[in-house]
Every structure is written in C-alpha cells, then in structure tokens.
Amino acid sequence: MPIKVIEGLPVRELLKKEDVYTIGASRAHTQDIRPLRMLILNLMPKKEETELHLLRLLGNTPLQIDVEFLYMSSHHSRNTPTSHLQKYYNSFEEIKEQRFDGMIVTGAPVEKLDYEQVDYIEELKNIINWAQTHVYSRFFICWGAQFALNHYFGIRKMELPSKLFGIFEYENLYAEHPLLRGFDDIYSVPQSRHTTVDIEGLKKTDELDILTEHPEFGPDLIASKDRRDLFIFGHLEYERDTLKKEYDRDVSTGQHIDIPHNYFPGDNSSNPPVFNWKSHGHILFNNWINETYQNTYYNLEDMKNDKHCR
C-alpha cells in the first residue's frame, strides 16, 4: 500500500522512480480503510535528504500511511528554503490538537552542545511531552534518542574519545522481541556520532529493554517495556553513500576525519561502499509499523483515556 504525502512534495518523483508508492490526499480520501497517521519531526539540516531516507522505509509496507512533517518554529533553518518548510511542513501549533499513531524524531548535528545550548530545546521538550499523550508509538533516532532518554529517564549524554564513524557489527540480545523479528544474530549498523550515553545508567533503568549491543560501544537499539518508545543510536535508515558524502564533505573542507570503519572495500575511498545494512533497516521499520498498527487505537481520540500515557 502507498504512503500519503502532501501533493507536490519534491522527493515524491524520486520515490516513484524506485517503485515506492505514494498517493496524494485526493486519492487517499477514496480508500475505505483506516490509515496510520505518522508524524516526522525532521531536525536534520538537509531536510529533503532525510525525507527520502525515511519515506523509502515507510513506503515498504502493505498499510496506507498518512505522513505529516513537523519543523521547529523556534529555529531558523539555513539549509532548507523557508518556502519548502511553509509548503510541506507543519509547526507544532498547527498540529498540537491532533493525535497520531506514530512519530519519528530524527537526529540533529548538535550533539557536542549541552542540551540547554540548543536553540529549540524548549520547543522540543514540549513536543516530546505532548507525544506521550497524543502519539501512540514514538521512534527516536541518534541525537533524538539520546535527548529523549535524558528527558524521560535522566540518562546522561557523554562525549566519545573519538568519533564513532563507519559500519559496526551488533549482537541481537532479544531475538524474541517483536521489534527484532527477522533480525540476524549479528547485523551491521552505520554509526556517525561523537557521543554516547551513560551505559551503566541505561542498564539500571527498569523501564527499558536493551535489544542490541556492540561489545565495545554498547547498546544501539533500546525499547521501553511497553514497546511504545523505540530508541536507536545508529542509522539503519542511511543509504549506501550517506557516510561517503559525509566523509568527502569533511575532507574537502580540510577537516581531520578518519576513513569510515569497515565501509570502503580495502579502506580505499575510491571503491564503492558495500550496502550491508539495507535489509535490517527495512525489517526494523516494518516491525515498528506492524507493532503500531496491531496495538494503536482505531479511534485515536480514545488515547485520552490511556492510563499508560506518561
């Protein structure tokens, strides 16, 4: 089934060429099913690139999904035209009375800042507090996951000695968990971050399950016990060349950056990267969508009476 997006969204044409099906609002209104309502809070500077990554994964499901994009009105985006935000995105004020089945919060290139130094941090706090009562299932990625774990459970963010950059193998610790259906025992994850979280604090948090882990760098996928919050530090949504673009960008500006670990064959940046995490990206998103679909309210207004909302 297709995902419903706003008419004219530029990346829709790219998705069409890849046979990722999308429909506009006019056609969606003729479908006699209850679609899932998904909200994407896109904190990344290059918004269209992130849109494409996430919509590719959301579009690989038999369900119809209505997608809305959210931006931070308290932050001025220097990399995305204001016209794009105004046409295809909503402010929090515009959607705060609505309810959604799921919400994705992306990462952001602010990880070296203290949380209170981020110019939109108060707005972000308001949104993820709101999501606990207005969104059934939440999916936090990279810095978004670190901040949510800090905000909800007080788990500290910590700077790594050097950037974690490349493809790393993680162990599946919880094979029977519904969010890990179809996962191999060992699978590859792209990482691109300067920070981690207090792993001991994370392990002592009773409300959380650690689903996957690296022997040196610690957990990657974490879920709340009620399975309504999912946190990932890595980037299973990345495309084959995402890390290459980041590496080439930093090299071109004269920054010191190590070659991504286990990414270019022979550690030669002229060799095309091997795309060895793609299937697990699709599996994870499909599992999350299925869990949301199986457990969300048919009438989202019934969420008002949900005793499990924080």
N, C-alpha and C positions, 0 to 999 in steps of 0.2 A: 504494500500500500504506500501511497505517497505521503510526503510531508507538506503541510500547507504553509506557504510563506507569503509575505506581502508581495502584491503584484509589482513586477519590475525590479526586484532585488537583483543586482548585477550578477552575483555568483550563480544565480539560477541557470543561466545559459551554460556555464561550465559544468554544473551538475547534470544538465540534460545530455550533454555530450558523453558523460560517463554512465548514462542509463540509471542515474539516481533520480527517482521520480518525485516531482514536486507538482503541486496544483495551486492555483490562485483561489482567493476567497469565494468567487462566484461559483466555481465548480464544486468547491468543498461543501457549500450550503445544500447541494443536491444529494450528498451522501447520507444515507439513512443509518448512520452509526454514531456512537459517541466517541469522538476523537480524544486523544490525550492532549492536554494543554501543557506545553513546555515553555518555560521562560529561560532565556540565556542572558546572564549578566556578563557581558563581554568587557573585561578590564584590560585586554591587550591593546597595544598601540595600533597595530595593523589589523584593524577590525575585520576587513574582508577576508584576509588570510585565515583568521580564526573561525569566521563564519563557515568557510569552505571545509575546514577540517572537521568541525562538529556536525555540520549538516550531512556530510558524507556518511558518518556513522549513524546518525539518527534516521537516515533515509533507508537503511538496510534492515527493514522490519516489515512484517505484514500489517502493522497497525497504521492508521492515519494519525499523524501528529501535527497539531497546530503549534507553530513556533512563533514566539514573540521575543524581540531583543530589547534589552534594557541597558541604558548607559548611566553614568554618574553625572548628574547635572551640576555637582559641585566641583567638577574637574574639567579643565579645558584640554581637549584632545588636539595635539599638534600633528598627528599622523593620519587622522581621518577627517575628511572635509565635514564641516558643520552641516552642509546640505545632506550628506549621507545619513548622519545621525537624526536629523529632523525628519527625514523621509521614511526611514526604515526602523528607527529605534523609538522606544518609549522612555519617558522619565518615570521615576518612582511615583511621583504624584499622579501620573496618568493611570497607573495600574494598581495602586495600593488597595483599592476596594475590591479587586478581583481575586479569584482563587485559581490555583494551578495544580496539576497533577505532579509535575516535576520542575526542578530548577537546576541549571548548571551554572556554577560560578567559576570563571577561568582563573588562570594565574595572572600575574602582573609583574612588570620589571621594576619592582620597588623593594625587593627582598632584603637589601642591605640597609634600608631605612628602619628605624624603630617604627612600630605601628602608628604611634601618635604623630609621627612626622609625615605621614601620608595625607595629602590634602583632602581626600574624600573619605577619610576613615570614619567620621561620624555618620555620614550617609550610608556607608557600607554596614556599620553596626545596626542601623535602623532597618536595613533591608534584610539582613540575615536573622534578626529578631522577628521581623514580620513574617519571614518564610516559615518559621516554626508553627505558625497558626494559619497561614494562608497557602502553604505548599505542602503536598503530601510527602514528597521524596526529594532530597537535596543531594547534589553531586558536586563536590568541591575539588578543584584541580590545582596542584602545585602551591603557589603562594596563597591562593584562595583556601586551600586545605589547611595550610599552616595557620592562617589567621583564624579560620573557623574553629580549629582545635584549641587555639589560645582563647578565643572569645567564649566558647561554650564550656571548656574544661580547664582553662588556666594553664595549658601545656606551653612551655616556653619555646620560642624560636631561637636557634643558635647558629652562629656562622661557622662554616666548614673551613678547615685549614687551606683548602684549595677547591676550586670549582669542580663539582661532580658533573662531568660532561662526556657523554657517549652512550654506548649501549651496554647494559649490565644485566646479568642473569639473576633472577629472583626465584625463590622457592615458594611453592604453593603449600601453605601451612594448614589449609582448612578446606580440603577438596570437596567436602560435602556441603559447603556453604552455597546457597542458591546463586550468589553473585559470581561464583567461580565455576559454575557448570561449564564443562568443556575445556577448562584450563589444563595445560600440561603440568607435570610435577615441577619442571624448571622452564621458565619462559623469559624472553628478553624484553627489556623496558628502556626506552630512551630517557635519559636524565639530562637536565640542563639547569643547574641551580648552585647557588653559593651558600645555601643554608639548609639546615635540617631542624628537627625538633628534639626536645629532651626525651630521649628514647625511654629512659627509666620512668619518667613521669607518665609517658604514654602507656607503658606496660602496667602501671599501677592504677590506671583509670578503669574502674569496673564496668563502666557503661560502654566500653569499646572492645571490639574483637580485632586483633591483628591478623590479617588474612594472608599476606605475603611478606617475605623478608629476604634481604641480602645479608650474607654472613658478616660483611664489614660495614655496610652503610645502613643497615637496619630496615625497618618496615617501609613498605611502599603503599599497599592497599590496606585501609582500615575501615571498618563499618561499625556503626552503632549497634547495640544489642537488638534494638527493634528494627534494624535494617532500613531505617528511613533516612539515614545520613551516610554517605559514602565519601571517603577522602582518599585522594591519590596524590603522591608527590611527583611521580613521573609523568610521562606524556605519551600514553598509548594512542592519543589522537594525532600525533605527528605524522607527517608524510615522509616519504623516502628522503627528500632533500632538505628537510627543515633544519637539521643540525648542520648540514653543509652550508646553507645560506647564512646561518649564524657565524660559523667558523670563517667563511670568506669575508663577511662583513667586518669582523674584528681584525682579520689580517690586513684588509685593505686600509683600515684606519690606523694601522701601526700598533694596535694593542697586543700585548703578550697573551697568547692563548695556546694551550696545549692542543694537539690534534685530538679529536674526539676518540675516546677509548672504544676499540673493537667496532669501529664504524666503517672506515675506508679499508677495503682489502689491502693487506700489506702495509697498512698505515700510510698509504700513498693517496694524497688528496685529489689526484687526477683520476683515480679509479672510482667508478660509480658505486655508491653505498649499497650494501645488501639490505633489502627491506624484510627483516625477520621478526617484526612485532605486529605486522598488519592484522593477522587473523585474531590475535588476542585483543586488539583494540575493538574489533567488531564483536567478539564474544562478550567482552565486558559491557559494552553499551547495550547489546541485545539483552543480556541478563538483567541489567538495571531497568531497562524499559519494561521487560516482562514482569519483573517484581513489582514495579509501579502499577502496571496495568492490572495485575492479579489482585492487588490489595487496596488500590485507591477507591475512593467513594464514587459511585455512579453520579450522585448529585454532590458536587463539590461543596455546596453550602452546608452539607452535613458535617463538614470538618469543624464547624463551630462547636460541636458537642464532643469533639475528640479529647478524651481525658489524657491522652499521651502527648498532646502538644505541650511543649515547654512553656 
